[in-house]
Amino acid sequence: MSVTIRDVARASGVHISTVSRTFSAPHLVNPNTRSRVLACAEELGYRPNRAARALITGRTYNIGLIVADIANPFFPPLIKAAESQARKHDHHIFVADTNEDPALEEEVVRALAKQVDGVLICSPRMNNALIEQLSREVPLVVVNRQITGIPAVVMDVAQGARLAIEHLTACGHRTIALLSGPRGSWTSREIRRSATATARAGHAELTVIGPNPPTEVGGLTVAEDVLRAGATAVLAYNDLMAIGLIEGLFSAGARVPEDVSVIGIDDIMLSRLTRPKLTTVATPTAAAGRAAVDMLLAHGDDRRSTAHLHLQTELVIRDSTGSGPGPHSPADPGDVNVPGGVAS
């Protein structure tokens, strides 16, 4: 016979309503009483009925997490971290993939709205106005997009792009290509803005190639464009594109880094397994997943919240960058981490 809330109330010497509040609104229960009730519940093997609790509290204890492309190795560490953090708060994560499609993003948010307490949108492709509209229908936290009035967790890719271009100019590169990401990507715009300013300050010419799909094929197919541009170094929108570009350059007879230096962004596992090992900008994806869950749970009921968290990135120098034709003072490769400024 299953253990009921009445059994827990009787064993802990409190009213049924106190047991209910212990699980639905623990902050309203005296800490000593709460500890006693939880200990009795654990001893008896009691598990609250989530559906019944949702009817009482009006909460589902579920969170939606929407990613642009679940096949992209950038997202799994974020998803795993978010799921782990949600479980610590007795919540569950529903994951949805939108295949880089802004129309599908909107559809999925609306479909999840009545089934979850809030939604995390990671690297959205929708425009700001639509995200603002959806935030009035369901609590949102956006990862990797800054929108006035919407809670957000941002990995500072602008800082990372600055560090990458500074590394390339320090190595003597003066003709640099930037492989931009997909159309509608806020991250791609931030990378371009920062890379352009940093190249100008370093007296280097920056050629932007794109927009491009953020995949290995996206990098592979622009290798000839990079060579035609005469670039001796490339910053790619992400590691997948950088890895594809290296493959394309090798196929075209160009060597990395002897002929062309290549830098990616994300520091996915594959970046350490390629040959040459990829110099890249490490982004704190797991930390972003945890922070987004915490932000949603802390501010989800406050539609006026404008909480923003910026997470630092760093340059990891490996084997895919080397000396350019100009004056240089390169760092030795081999997983040298170059941190940026402290994010606010």
KOLZA-958994 format. One record per residue (C-alpha): residue in one letter; x, y, z. Coordinates in steps of 0.02 Angstrom, whole numbers, plus 50000, padded with zeros to 5 digits. Layout:
N
BAVEX  res      x      y      z
BAVEX    a      X      Y      Z
...
***
This chain:
344
BAVEX  res      x      y      z
BAVEX    m  50000  50000  50000
BAVEX    s  50071  50169  49949
BAVEX    v  50118  50299  50078
BAVEX    t  50002  50451  50081
BAVEX    i  50020  50630  50139
BAVEX    r  49915  50584  50291
BAVEX    d  50044  50454  50342
BAVEX    v  50182  50585  50334
BAVEX    a  50078  50710  50433
BAVEX    r  50042  50581  50568
BAVEX    a  50225  50526  50581
BAVEX    s  50292  50703  50591
BAVEX    g  50157  50768  50707
BAVEX    v  50094  50908  50594
BAVEX    h  49938  50950  50495
BAVEX    i  49917  50885  50318
BAVEX    s  49925  51064  50253
BAVEX    t  50099  51084  50330
BAVEX    v  50160  50931  50236
BAVEX    s  50085  51001  50077
BAVEX    r  50171  51169  50101
BAVEX    t  50337  51082  50139
BAVEX    f  50337  51014  49961
BAVEX    s  50247  51154  49869
BAVEX    a  50310  51310  49960
BAVEX    p  50452  51258  50077
BAVEX    h  50502  51439  50111
BAVEX    l  50337  51460  50205
BAVEX    v  50375  51320  50329
BAVEX    n  50480  51337  50486
BAVEX    p  50652  51263  50447
BAVEX    n  50647  51140  50593
BAVEX    t  50472  51082  50548
BAVEX    r  50521  51068  50365
BAVEX    s  50672  50960  50408
BAVEX    r  50564  50847  50517
BAVEX    v  50432  50825  50382
BAVEX    l  50562  50789  50248
BAVEX    a  50650  50663  50359
BAVEX    c  50485  50572  50393
BAVEX    a  50440  50575  50210
BAVEX    e  50609  50501  50164
BAVEX    e  50596  50367  50297
BAVEX    l  50421  50317  50242
BAVEX    g  50465  50324  50057
BAVEX    y  50335  50458  50020
BAVEX    r  50340  50542  49850
BAVEX    p  50221  50689  49818
BAVEX    n  50100  50674  49672
BAVEX    r  50164  50801  49546
BAVEX    a  49997  50817  49458
BAVEX    a  49905  50850  49621
BAVEX    r  50038  50974  49674
BAVEX    a  50020  51066  49509
BAVEX    l  49833  51084  49539
BAVEX    i  49865  51157  49711
BAVEX    t  50009  51273  49667
BAVEX    g  49969  51316  49487
BAVEX    r  50145  51264  49441
BAVEX    t  50200  51118  49331
BAVEX    y  50379  51105  49397
BAVEX    n  50433  51085  49216
BAVEX    i  50547  51198  49113
BAVEX    g  50557  51207  48924
BAVEX    l  50730  51218  48844
BAVEX    i  50738  51262  48660
BAVEX    v  50899  51244  48560
BAVEX    a  50936  51295  48382
BAVEX    d  51015  51128  48332
BAVEX    i  51030  50982  48453
BAVEX    a  51155  50897  48336
BAVEX    n  51278  51041  48364
BAVEX    p  51405  50985  48498
BAVEX    f  51394  51158  48576
BAVEX    f  51223  51120  48652
BAVEX    p  51235  50952  48745
BAVEX    p  51345  51018  48888
BAVEX    l  51222  51161  48912
BAVEX    i  51073  51042  48911
BAVEX    k  51153  50921  49035
BAVEX    a  51200  51063  49153
BAVEX    a  51025  51138  49143
BAVEX    e  50943  50970  49177
BAVEX    s  51056  50938  49327
BAVEX    q  51022  51111  49399
BAVEX    a  50834  51093  49373
BAVEX    r  50832  50926  49464
BAVEX    k  50914  51009  49614
BAVEX    h  50760  51119  49623
BAVEX    d  50638  50975  49593
BAVEX    h  50603  51029  49414
BAVEX    h  50614  50934  49251
BAVEX    i  50675  50994  49081
BAVEX    f  50583  50969  48915
BAVEX    v  50707  50990  48770
BAVEX    a  50653  51045  48596
BAVEX    d  50757  51065  48437
BAVEX    t  50708  51198  48309
BAVEX    n  50833  51156  48171
BAVEX    e  50887  51339  48153
BAVEX    d  50709  51385  48102
BAVEX    p  50637  51546  48181
BAVEX    a  50458  51500  48133
BAVEX    l  50477  51332  48221
BAVEX    e  50549  51421  48373
BAVEX    e  50392  51524  48391
BAVEX    e  50282  51371  48367
BAVEX    v  50375  51271  48499
BAVEX    v  50371  51412  48628
BAVEX    r  50183  51427  48608
BAVEX    a  50161  51238  48618
BAVEX    l  50262  51227  48778
BAVEX    a  50187  51382  48861
BAVEX    k  50043  51291  48948
BAVEX    q  50147  51139  48996
BAVEX    v  50294  51224  49084
BAVEX    d  50328  51361  49211
BAVEX    g  50448  51448  49093
BAVEX    v  50556  51428  48939
BAVEX    l  50743  51444  48908
BAVEX    i  50780  51493  48727
BAVEX    c  50961  51458  48676
BAVEX    s  51039  51552  48530
BAVEX    p  50869  51605  48460
BAVEX    r  50843  51645  48276
BAVEX    m  50681  51742  48304
BAVEX    n  50685  51931  48298
BAVEX    n  50681  52033  48459
BAVEX    a  50503  52095  48436
BAVEX    l  50435  51919  48428
BAVEX    i  50534  51864  48580
BAVEX    e  50466  52014  48676
BAVEX    q  50289  51965  48625
BAVEX    l  50314  51785  48681
BAVEX    s  50384  51843  48848
BAVEX    r  50212  51915  48887
BAVEX    e  50137  51742  48864
BAVEX    v  50262  51637  48962
BAVEX    p  50414  51678  49071
BAVEX    l  50571  51674  48965
BAVEX    v  50759  51676  48991
BAVEX    v  50864  51698  48834
BAVEX    v  51037  51624  48818
BAVEX    n  51156  51716  48699
BAVEX    r  51046  51862  48653
BAVEX    q  51028  52032  48738
BAVEX    i  50854  52107  48729
BAVEX    t  50800  52254  48834
BAVEX    g  50678  52196  48967
BAVEX    i  50708  52008  48944
BAVEX    p  50812  51908  49071
BAVEX    a  50968  51843  48983
BAVEX    v  51127  51742  49007
BAVEX    v  51260  51795  48883
BAVEX    m  51426  51712  48845
BAVEX    d  51540  51857  48799
BAVEX    v  51585  51808  48621
BAVEX    a  51632  51989  48582
BAVEX    q  51770  51975  48709
BAVEX    g  51821  51807  48635
BAVEX    a  51826  51878  48458
BAVEX    r  51936  52021  48519
BAVEX    l  52058  51898  48599
BAVEX    a  52061  51792  48441
BAVEX    i  52097  51937  48322
BAVEX    e  52227  52009  48442
BAVEX    h  52314  51839  48442
BAVEX    l  52315  51833  48252
BAVEX    t  52383  52009  48232
BAVEX    a  52515  51974  48365
BAVEX    c  52566  51825  48258
BAVEX    g  52593  51942  48110
BAVEX    h  52432  51913  48013
BAVEX    r  52367  52067  47922
BAVEX    t  52242  51988  47802
BAVEX    i  52109  51898  47903
BAVEX    a  51943  51817  47853
BAVEX    l  51792  51804  47966
BAVEX    l  51670  51662  47931
BAVEX    s  51504  51730  47994
BAVEX    g  51364  51620  48060
BAVEX    p  51182  51600  48010
BAVEX    r  51070  51745  47963
BAVEX    g  50977  51811  48114
BAVEX    s  51111  51759  48239
BAVEX    w  51145  51889  48373
BAVEX    t  51306  51796  48417
BAVEX    s  51368  51812  48239
BAVEX    r  51333  52000  48240
BAVEX    e  51427  52020  48405
BAVEX    i  51577  51923  48338
BAVEX    r  51579  52028  48179
BAVEX    r  51565  52194  48273
BAVEX    s  51708  52151  48391
BAVEX    a  51819  52070  48260
BAVEX    t  51800  52219  48143
BAVEX    a  51848  52345  48278
BAVEX    t  51995  52239  48338
BAVEX    a  52063  52210  48163
BAVEX    r  52055  52396  48128
BAVEX    a  52149  52433  48288
BAVEX    g  52281  52304  48241
BAVEX    h  52303  52377  48065
BAVEX    a  52236  52218  47986
BAVEX    e  52112  52196  47843
BAVEX    l  51958  52092  47887
BAVEX    t  51855  52007  47750
BAVEX    v  51684  51943  47804
BAVEX    i  51624  51785  47717
BAVEX    g  51443  51735  47747
BAVEX    p  51314  51713  47814
BAVEX    n  51348  51526  47828
BAVEX    p  51263  51376  47906
BAVEX    p  51349  51341  48074
BAVEX    t  51405  51166  48024
BAVEX    e  51559  51074  47964
BAVEX    v  51490  51082  47787
BAVEX    g  51469  51270  47808
BAVEX    g  51656  51285  47837
BAVEX    l  51706  51158  47706
BAVEX    t  51615  51247  47565
BAVEX    v  51699  51417  47593
BAVEX    a  51880  51356  47591
BAVEX    e  51903  51416  47412
BAVEX    d  51829  51586  47458
BAVEX    v  51956  51603  47598
BAVEX    l  52100  51564  47480
BAVEX    r  52034  51684  47346
BAVEX    a  52026  51822  47478
BAVEX    g  52211  51797  47510
BAVEX    a  52181  51775  47697
BAVEX    t  52325  51706  47799
BAVEX    a  52213  51681  47951
BAVEX    v  52029  51645  47986
BAVEX    l  51912  51665  48133
BAVEX    a  51760  51551  48113
BAVEX    y  51589  51575  48193
BAVEX    n  51608  51409  48284
BAVEX    d  51720  51257  48299
BAVEX    l  51617  51151  48179
BAVEX    m  51643  51278  48040
BAVEX    a  51829  51291  48083
BAVEX    i  51849  51102  48074
BAVEX    g  51759  51096  47907
BAVEX    l  51866  51240  47843
BAVEX    i  52027  51149  47890
BAVEX    e  51966  50997  47792
BAVEX    g  51926  51107  47643
BAVEX    l  52094  51195  47649
BAVEX    f  52188  51030  47654
BAVEX    s  52087  50969  47503
BAVEX    a  52137  51128  47411
BAVEX    g  52322  51099  47450
BAVEX    a  52339  51229  47588
BAVEX    r  52421  51185  47753
BAVEX    v  52360  51235  47927
BAVEX    p  52440  51331  48008
BAVEX    e  52588  51350  47889
BAVEX    d  52484  51432  47751
BAVEX    v  52324  51481  47844
BAVEX    s  52295  51495  48031
BAVEX    v  52122  51448  48093
BAVEX    i  52028  51490  48254
BAVEX    g  51857  51424  48305
BAVEX    i  51737  51471  48444
BAVEX    d  51658  51356  48577
BAVEX    d  51797  51234  48626
BAVEX    i  51693  51080  48590
BAVEX    m  51772  50909  48622
BAVEX    l  51811  50886  48437
BAVEX    s  51924  51039  48441
BAVEX    r  52048  50940  48547
BAVEX    l  52040  50787  48433
BAVEX    t  52070  50868  48263
BAVEX    r  52240  50873  48182
BAVEX    p  52304  51004  48203
BAVEX    k  52220  51033  48371
BAVEX    l  52108  51185  48354
BAVEX    t  52146  51353  48431
BAVEX    t  51977  51413  48493
BAVEX    v  51879  51530  48605
BAVEX    a  51812  51429  48752
BAVEX    t  51633  51473  48799
BAVEX    p  51560  51425  48970
BAVEX    t  51411  51326  48904
BAVEX    a  51382  51221  49060
BAVEX    a  51389  51375  49172
BAVEX    a  51265  51460  49056
BAVEX    g  51143  51314  49070
BAVEX    r  51149  51317  49260
BAVEX    a  51133  51506  49268
BAVEX    a  50985  51509  49149
BAVEX    v  50888  51386  49258
BAVEX    d  50928  51485  49415
BAVEX    m  50876  51647  49332
BAVEX    l  50711  51575  49273
BAVEX    l  50669  51505  49444
BAVEX    a  50720  51667  49529
BAVEX    h  50634  51787  49410
BAVEX    g  50508  51683  49313
BAVEX    d  50357  51754  49402
BAVEX    d  50418  51933  49382
BAVEX    r  50381  51984  49204
BAVEX    r  50468  52150  49239
BAVEX    s  50636  52068  49277
BAVEX    t  50781  52131  49173
BAVEX    a  50915  52019  49250
BAVEX    h  51069  51999  49139
BAVEX    l  51222  51891  49170
BAVEX    h  51380  51901  49065
BAVEX    l  51498  51752  49070
BAVEX    q  51681  51768  49026
BAVEX    t  51761  51680  48877
BAVEX    e  51945  51639  48850
BAVEX    l  52062  51601  48707
BAVEX    v  52138  51426  48706
BAVEX    i  52293  51424  48596
BAVEX    r  52332  51256  48518
BAVEX    d  52410  51202  48353
BAVEX    s  52303  51278  48215
BAVEX    t  52377  51453  48227
BAVEX    g  52553  51506  48182
BAVEX    s  52659  51648  48117
BAVEX    g  52597  51763  47979
BAVEX    p  52699  51861  47853
BAVEX    g  52705  52020  47958
BAVEX    p  52795  52067  48121
BAVEX    h  52741  51951  48258
BAVEX    s  52763  51893  48437
BAVEX    p  52663  51730  48440
BAVEX    a  52623  51628  48593
BAVEX    d  52682  51448  48592
BAVEX    p  52540  51326  48558
BAVEX    g  52488  51188  48676
BAVEX    d  52328  51232  48766
BAVEX    v  52381  51405  48824
BAVEX    n  52230  51491  48901
BAVEX    v  52215  51678  48878
BAVEX    p  52078  51745  48992
BAVEX    g  51982  51902  48955
BAVEX    g  51918  52037  49071
BAVEX    v  51796  51998  49208
BAVEX    a  51617  52002  49145
BAVEX    s  51484  52096  49239
***
